[in-house]
Amino acid sequence: MIGIDIEEVKRFNKYLKNSKIIKRIFSQEEIDYSYSKKNVAQHLAVRFAAKEAAWKALSCKNRKIGITDIKIINNKYGKPEVFIKNKKNTKMDLSISHTDKYAVAVAIFL
Ligand SMILES: CC(C)(COP(=O)(O)OP(=O)(O)OC[C@H]1O[C@@H](n2cnc3c(N)ncnc32)[C@H](O)[C@@H]1OP(=O)(O)O)[C@@H](O)C(=O)NCCC(=O)NCCS
């Protein structure tokens, strides 16, 4: 199954002013990665898009998984990977891309 999502970066620029929202949506690893980059909001936006895309790819199978149960962590080559809480064996492929305006993600549940 496949999932896709697109987000407007400007929404995440607004969230930067409210650390409570950021901490509610993102894991510490996702926050640390995004804040290590120049365009913080773009990296947060694309991680949110990736969570939504992964959720869509999974939703037919498991509606109990929420957005905060899904983490996006880059591997040592820079490729983003999906980790789902309490679901070590869920295999998912993910590709993401972002510009100053939009962030997109496509996830495939293998
Ligand atoms: C990795 C690369 C392709 C990203 O492309 P880009 O146009 O600069 O940026 P995009 O917005 O489309 O993609 C950025 C995302 O690519 C992902 N990415 C980085 N390295 C990756 C890899 N090895 N495999 C898959 N995805 C990768 C990251 O998730 C990154 O977003 P993040 O930093 O928020 O996690 C590019 O930076 C790069 O290094 N290119 C190497 C040059 C090259 O050989 N290009 C031709 C490839 S056929």
The ligand as a Tripos MOL2 file, in Angstrom:
@<TRIPOS>MOLECULE
LIG
   48    50     1     0     0
SMALL
NO_CHARGES

@<TRIPOS>ATOM
      1 C1         20.2490   13.6180   -1.5060 C.3       1 LIG1
      2 C2         19.8810   14.6210   -2.5970 C.3       1 LIG1
      3 C3         19.4930   13.8310   -3.8570 C.3       1 LIG1
      4 C4         18.6730   15.4380   -2.0950 C.3       1 LIG1
      5 O1         18.1200   16.2080   -3.1480 O.3       1 LIG1
      6 P1         17.7900   17.7700   -3.0430 P.3       1 LIG1
      7 O2         17.1370   18.1780   -4.2960 O.co2     1 LIG1
      8 O3         19.0120   18.4940   -2.5840 O.co2     1 LIG1
      9 O4         16.7620   17.9140   -1.8200 O.3       1 LIG1
     10 P2         15.3050   17.2860   -1.6280 P.3       1 LIG1
     11 O5         14.4950   18.2940   -0.8950 O.co2     1 LIG1
     12 O6         14.7090   16.7490   -2.8810 O.co2     1 LIG1
     13 O7         15.5780   16.0320   -0.6760 O.3       1 LIG1
     14 C5         16.0820   16.2280    0.5880 C.3       1 LIG1
     15 C6         15.8900   14.9340    1.3190 C.3       1 LIG1
     16 O8         16.5690   13.8820    0.6390 O.3       1 LIG1
     17 C7         16.7300   12.8280    1.5850 C.3       1 LIG1
     18 N1         17.9780   12.1380    1.3490 N.ar      1 LIG1
     19 C8         19.2210   12.5510    1.6550 C.ar      1 LIG1
     20 N2         20.1180   11.5980    1.3280 N.ar      1 LIG1
     21 C9         19.4100   10.5540    0.8140 C.ar      1 LIG1
     22 C10        19.7660    9.2710    0.3100 C.ar      1 LIG1
     23 N3         21.0340    8.8500    0.2740 N.pl3     1 LIG1
     24 N4         18.7900    8.4530   -0.1360 N.ar      1 LIG1
     25 C11        17.4910    8.8560   -0.0880 C.ar      1 LIG1
     26 N5         17.0810   10.0610    0.3970 N.ar      1 LIG1
     27 C12        18.0420   10.8910    0.8280 C.ar      1 LIG1
     28 C13        16.7170   13.4820    2.9680 C.3       1 LIG1
     29 O9         15.6500   12.9130    3.6730 O.3       1 LIG1
     30 C14        16.5070   14.9610    2.6940 C.3       1 LIG1
     31 O10        15.6230   15.6140    3.5590 O.3       1 LIG1
     32 P3         15.9940   15.8070    5.0980 P.3       1 LIG1
     33 O11        17.3730   16.4010    5.1860 O.co2     1 LIG1
     34 O12        14.9340   16.7370    5.6130 O.co2     1 LIG1
     35 O13        15.9210   14.4540    5.7350 O.co2     1 LIG1
     36 C15        21.0210   15.5810   -2.9150 C.3       1 LIG1
     37 O14        21.2110   16.4500   -1.8620 O.3       1 LIG1
     38 C16        22.3380   14.9040   -3.1960 C.2       1 LIG1
     39 O15        23.1330   14.6710   -2.3220 O.2       1 LIG1
     40 N6         22.5980   14.6340   -4.4260 N.am      1 LIG1
     41 C17        23.8480   14.0580   -4.7840 C.3       1 LIG1
     42 C18        24.0970   14.4810   -6.1650 C.3       1 LIG1
     43 C19        23.6210   13.4180   -7.0970 C.2       1 LIG1
     44 O16        24.3030   12.4480   -7.2930 O.2       1 LIG1
     45 N7         22.4260   13.6390   -7.6580 N.am      1 LIG1
     46 C20        21.9080   12.7680   -8.6420 C.3       1 LIG1
     47 C21        21.2910   11.5590   -8.0080 C.3       1 LIG1
     48 S1         20.7090   10.4220   -9.2240 S.3       1 LIG1
@<TRIPOS>BOND
     1     1     2 1
     2     2     3 1
     3     2     4 1
     4     2    36 1
     5     4     5 1
     6     5     6 1
     7     6     7 2
     8     6     8 1
     9     6     9 1
    10     9    10 1
    11    10    11 2
    12    10    12 1
    13    10    13 1
    14    13    14 1
    15    14    15 1
    16    15    16 1
    17    15    30 1
    18    16    17 1
    19    17    18 1
    20    17    28 1
    21    18    19 ar
    22    18    27 ar
    23    19    20 ar
    24    20    21 ar
    25    21    22 ar
    26    21    27 ar
    27    22    23 1
    28    22    24 ar
    29    24    25 ar
    30    25    26 ar
    31    26    27 ar
    32    28    29 1
    33    28    30 1
    34    30    31 1
    35    31    32 1
    36    32    33 2
    37    32    34 1
    38    32    35 1
    39    36    37 1
    40    36    38 1
    41    38    39 2
    42    38    40 1
    43    40    41 1
    44    41    42 1
    45    42    43 1
    46    43    44 2
    47    43    45 1
    48    45    46 1
    49    46    47 1
    50    47    48 1
@<TRIPOS>SUBSTRUCTURE
     1 LIG1         1 GROUP 0 **** ****
